[in-house]
């Protein structure tokens, strides 16, 4: 009887809980709606972190209440927040999560929002217009059931995407559907702006210039009205579009007027962007904490659903067991309890592993994005500084011995060296460095290195000696560039810490086998030496030993790079040092003998016997400083140049003039270098296109190849290498056409 009483008590408790839950749902619904309103309110405010916090609170309550519509809205706001911090993949994930819950409701508004937001991400942020159009069309199916405002905005987004792809007639069909309603949308200033701006673009495309001008100016007037919550960036973009419109019409006075307005507005916006970047970083850090909470909430939801399922099973079991025997009831309850505990423990362990994995992946992505951004942002201005310095040196030879010019050139090259050292270490950590094979004479290579370091040796009154074992083959095969990096770093390091002494570079044949020649290198100096307590740390990153010299400069990365390179060669390195007596670094690297391949190498060398030509080059670059630098460098070497500020203007110039090659920047507004190249190739131009970019070559190589770019050179570059590359591709193209 005791067991029977316990069973009835369980049933009564369950019924009581169900009644209590029903009463609390009304309270939760009000709180959820409040949090959702607050999330929307703070989304574009100066306190964006409050948007995420309120969305998280709404999601937590909605999951507990099993409110599908509110869950979908909360996930939608979270996705919008991730768009704000440029994490578009996470935004897409949360939009799709929202759709799963929205499909369980009859709420056409939220479905329209979600498909429209997915269309925005793919069209504006992911450059995937095809997918964007697919989602916009899905959004319209729901928007037309909601109201004319929702319908108009979705249509205008779709039209803009078609126009971006130059599908003007397809876009015009949808634009015509908005026209009958535009006068009734007087308070929807964004819709009014987009409608007249897009109409202007279409009329210009059709050649109706007067109507196009009227519509564009109408769109600008809406921007200038400064309506509440109206995006101020529209005014910048509209002034620029109108300037280009007049420029294409050769109305240069008007074009210049609107260009001045654009520049003025951009200066105001520049400081805002800097502040927004700082806010974006703070917001990203906070969003990582929110993500952890969201993962925990989703886990709680799954556990809640499991408990509910288990409760239903339990009631069924109780009914069956009540009609049979109390013994079976007791056994089943005990078994379910054990299973539930095991499932919870397993889920908890899985969730911990999942969180750890996601944190590691997020850290790796953030690191890659950071290194890529730093590389581009630092190399772009460095290209300008180094390039202008070289131009001054060529054009003003009276300043050749100026200490100020030399100091400027040294500082710029030193900063570039620092950036490159940091990027090299990152590449090693990401396993992105691959050795290349080329045929070279070791003794000649060492002599070249010695010559390049003579100035440093002279500064500290040192001698550089070279000793090469005569048993080493005259030619060997391996990565001569990275071998040079190793020896340059070691010798320059020794020279800086050696005064009135000598540095000896020796190469001895250690052993040979059927495939390889093992060469032992030694770099020995008579300098200050390294204390024993520091000798195990000199190959670590950013380590600088406190020696007595007060003029030493460096990143603390040189020996780290040396060690990584030697490991890449499958070699090893040792260091011996004694205070005031000097330091010896020894390493052994295997090479392939090149004795049997010298004739093959010589026969493959092509000799260009043609007379030098004057080539005409199209420079596609939006940065004014870089335009000046690249043009001057080319013109100083007898090239002729034309400059295009953007990809669309580049296409116009290609139609008007004959060029021998194109130098294409990658990161440009309106249309990037990849898309510009695709359009050039689609029009049938086979002209050589060389990407000149501040990105690392490996980052853009695949996209460059797919778009039709022939070669890539990274800023700042060796001007001789650029000229060789231009001539090589022009000659190659001439041979193909011959």
Protein Blocks (a to p, Z undefined) as FASTA:
>chain_A
ZZmmmmmmmmmmmmmmmmmmmmmmmmmmmmmmmmmmmmmmmmmmcblmlmmmmmmmmmmm
mmmnopaklmmmmmmmmmmmmmmnopaklmmmmmmmmmmmmmmpcbfklmmmmmmmmmmm
mmmmnopaklmmmmmmmmmmmmmmmmmmlmmmmmmmmmmmmmmnopaklmmmmmmmmmmm
mmmmmmlmmlmmmmmmmmmmmmmmnopamlmmmmmmmmmmmmmnopghiafklmmmmmmm
mmmmmmmnopaklmmmmmmmmmmmmmmmmmmmmmmmmmmmmmmmmmmmmmmmmmmmmmmm
mmmmmmmmmmmmmmmmmmmmmmmcfklmmmmmmmmmmmmmmmmmmmmmmmmmmmmmmmmm
mmmmmmmmmmmmmmmmmmmmmmmmmmmmmmmmmmmmmlmmgmklmmmmmmmmmmmmmmmm
mmmmmmmmnopaccddddddfklmmmmmmmmmmmmmmmnopacdddddfkbcfbdcddfk
lmmmmmmmmmmmmmmmcghiadddddddfbdcfkbccdddddddfbebpafklmmmmmpg
hiacddfbfkbgcehlmmmmmmmmmmmnopacdddddehkbccdddddddddfklmmmmm
mmmpccdfbdcdddddddddfblklmmmmmmmmmmnopacdddfbfklmmmmmmmpccfb
dcddfbdghiafklmmmmmmmnopabdcddddfbdfklmmmmmmmnopabdcdddddfkl
mmmmmmmmmmmmmmmmZZ
